[in-house]
Amino acid sequence: MNLTPPFLNSPTRRALLAASGASLLLGAAGCAAPSPAPALRAGAALAPTGRLRASINLNNPVLARRDAATGVVSGVSVDLARALAEQIGVPLELVVVEGAALSVDAVKSGQADVGFFAIDPGRSDGIRFTAPYVLIEGAYLVRNASPLRSNDEVDRPGTRIVVGRGSAYDLYLSRAIRSAQVVRAPTSPVVVDEFLAQNADVAAGVKQQLEADAARLGGVRLLPGRFMVIEQAMGLPATRGDGALAALAEFVEHAKASGFVAAALTRHRIEGALVAPAARR
């Protein structure tokens, strides 16, 4: 019995691999890339300038980071952007920014064609989202001497929570917190440093970033579990047509189903993030 998905054997697929090189689409793990057909049909709508401009937010280390020595930007979101550009058959241009709010603005304003965002009602004006491709945990960090022991103890009068301005965690906490005070750091990567500098009570953000900061600084610990789960999706300007969104959504579904997203997480040594389930039909 042949268990190979039909799109892996298609002439279009073979032509793309021959033209662009299998390494870009298969990755180190030897995983098949998403099916090219949906994106190819809407290439002009997805990249009207003839280049796919992808907004990459470096403030989320689960999805993208810049190598300090080489300056090269890489990560799961970069892999997805590259695969989409290959399937459309256009060059890829990375619009690299240092913050979720800047990435949102780049797509809303049309300076970028696609972006990688946490799905949040606060971002629905001006951006249309696919279903999520990755689930990321949001966590709290406190000092070792803090009396706080669980996530449900954080929202109390007098507690100050530091979070990256404009991040998904900021948007969520701005709605969910009733008694504590939300303090906004300039960006997510400096949240823990700001938390220490301001002698705040809690730092909130990407669990992996907080774990790295705890190992770097010492004297701090993460509260058990998570206070939220972020649904990371691809998005495009709301002015793009239904066909562009449908093609991008199908691209994401193939990226999950084919194992492309899982392979990218493994390749970039990302722990704690999960491939999102298939979208409901």
N, C-alpha and C positions, 0 to 999 in steps of 0.2 A: 504494500500500500504506500502511495506517495503522500507523505505528510507535509511536503514543502508548500508554503502558501503560494497561490497562483501568481501573485504579482512578482514574486522573486524570479520566475521563469519568463517573464514577459520580454518581448523584443525591446520595448522602451527602456526597461530596467537594464538590460544587457548593454544597450547603447550608451546609457548614462555612465555605467561603470567603466566602459572602455574609454569614454571621452574624458572623464574627470579623475579616474584613478580610484581603485576600490578602497584605498586606505582612508579617504575622506569620509566615505559612507559606511564602511564596515567597522572602523575603529579597531582598537587594539584587541578587543574581545572577540572579534570576528562576527559581530552581530549585524544582521541585515538592517539596512536603513528603511525608513518608511516608504510606502508605495509612492512613486512619482506622479501617478496619473491625476489625482485631485489638484495638486498644486500646479501642475503644468497647464491644466485647463484654465486656471485663473491667474496665470503669471503676470499678465499686464495689469490686473487689478491689484495684485499684491505688491508689485514693484513698478509703479507707473513711470518712474524716472529711468528705468533700465538698469537700476542697481537696487539690490535689497538692502535697505538701511535698517539695521537691527540695533535697537537701544539695549545696551548691556549695563546693568547696575552692579558696580563693584562692591556695594555695601552689603550684599548678601553672599558670604563666602561659600554657601552651599551651591550656588549657581554660577558664580564667576569670580575670578581673582586675577591680579596682575603679578607676574613673577618679578620679584624685587631686583633680580640680577639682569634679566633680559628685557623686562618691560612688556613681555608677551602676555596678552589677555587670553585666558582659557577657562573652560568650565562647561557644565551641562548646557547652559543657555547658548554658549558659543557653538557647541556641537550641533544643537538644533538649528540655529541660524544658518550655519554652514550647509547642513543637509538640505534645508529649505531652498537656499540660494542655488545649490547644485541641481535640485529638482526643477526649479523654474528655468535654469539655464542662464542666470545673470550673475555678475560679480557681487560679492558680499562687502558691504561697508559697515564696520562696527562704529556705532555712536556710543562711546564709552562715557559714562557719567558716574558721579560719586554720590548717589542717593536715589531712593525710590521716587521721591517727589520730582526730581529732575528727569528721571526716566519717563514718568507719567506725562510730564510737560512736553517732552520730546515727541511722544506719539500723538498726544492731543493736538499739538500744533502742526503736525505733519512733517516735522523735521526727521522723523523716523517712520518707517513703514510698519514695523512690528516691534513688540517689546515683550518682556517677561515679568509678570506681575503677580502679586498675591491678589486674589479676587476679593474685592471689598466694595460694599455699597458706596463708599465715599469716592470711589474711582470710576463709577459707572457712567458719569457724565462726560462724554467725549471719547470713551474707549469701549470697544466691544470685545468680550472675552470668549475664548474657547473654554471647554471643560478643562479641569486641572490635569497636569501631567505629573506633578510631584506634590507630595504632602510633607510639610516641614513643621516641626514642633517649636512652639514658643515657650520659653522657660524664664524663671526668675532666679536671680543670683543675689546672695546676701553675704555679709561678713560672717566669719566663723562664730563670732560672739553674739550674733543676732538672736533674739528670742523667737523669731519666726521659724516655724518648722514645716509648714504646709502652705500650698497655694491659696487656700481659702482664708488664711490669716492675714493676707496682704492688704486687702481693702478695708482699712481701718483709719479713723481720724488720726492725723499726725504722721502718717506714713508717707514718705516721698518716694515715688517710683520714677527712675530715669529711663527714658526710651528715646530712640532715634527719631528725630523730627520727620514727619511725613511717611514713616515706615508703616507697614501693615499692623505692627504691634501698637504704634501710636494711634492709628485709626480705631483699632479694636478697643484699646484701653480708654480712649476718649469717650466711647459709648458705654463701656461696661463698668468702669470704676465709679463708685458712688461716694465714698468717704475719703479715700486717700487722695494725695495730690500727684498729678502727672507732671514731671519736669522733663523738658525736651532738650536732648543733646543735639549738637549740629548734625551729626551723622551716626549711623548705627555702630560702626567700628570703634567709636570713641565713647560709647555708652558707659562702659565699666570705668574708664579713666575719669569720666565726668562724675560718675557715681561716687568714686573715692574722693575726688577733689571737692565736691560739694557736701561730703559727709552725709549722703542720702541713705535711705534705708534699703532700697531694692533697685536692682538693674534688671531691665526686661529686654528680651530680644531673641535672636536665633539661638537655639540650644547649642549648636556646634560652636558658634562664636563665643558664647559665654564659657563653654568648657575650655576652649583655647585660652581665654583670658584668665580663667581660674588657674590653669597650669602655669601661665606666664607670670602671674603676680603672687599667687599664694595668699593665704589668709582669708579666702572667700570660698563659698560653696554654693552649689545649685540646690534649690528646693526640689524635692522629689517630684517626678512626673512632669506635667506640662499644664500651662494655663490656657492654651489654645492650639489649634492646628491650622496652619496656613495652607491654603490651596493655591499652589503656583500654577498659573496658566499663561498662555500666549494671548496677546491682545493687539488690536490694530485700530486706527482712527475710526471713530463712529461714522465718518463721512464715506467710508468705503462701502461698497455694495454688499448685498446678501451673499452673492456668489463668492466674493473674496473671503468672507467670514466662514462660509461653509467649507471652502477649500482648506483654509487654515485649521478649522476644527477637525476635518478628516485627516489632515497631516498629523496632528497631535495624536489622534486615536491610533493611527498606524504606528507612530513612534512608540507608543506604549505597548501595543499588541505585538509588535515585531521584536521587542526586547531592546530596542535602540536606547530608550531612556535608562533602563536598568543597566545596560552596558556602560553608558556614560557615567552613571553614578559610581560604578565599580572602577572605571578607568581613572576617575578623578579622586578616588579614595574617599568618597563621601559616605559617612556612616550616620544612621539615624533618620535619613530621609527615605521615604517610601514612594514607589511608583503608584500614582493614583489609579483607582479602578476605572474600567471602561465607562464612558458616558452613558447615561440612560437614554434609550431611544424613545 
